[in-house]
Amino acid sequence: MDLGIIEKAANAVADKHRLSIIMEIAKKGSIACGDVCCFTCLSQPTVSHHVKILVDSGVLNSTKNGRVVELTINKEMMKQLSMFFLKLS
């Protein structure tokens, strides 16, 4: 287990706005990046900043379909993060 990867993912999810993005994607399975502004009430540049952090950390996957960027949860990364915290309990 690479602690650098775990640290980056843990830092990415340690924000209330990013957690709300992750929770919405978990409910829906995937979401268009452009739709994130609607449920977070954040500006587009702020949403882009948060999404970039989540994607760069490996917490989210982004897939471009034409002009739409779809966001999904990287389940493998979430498993690694969960396993790390389970080992601490």
Helices and strands as residue ranges (DSSP letters): H 3-13, H 16-28, E 31-32, G 33-35, H 36-40, H 44-56, E 60-65, E 68-73, H 75-88
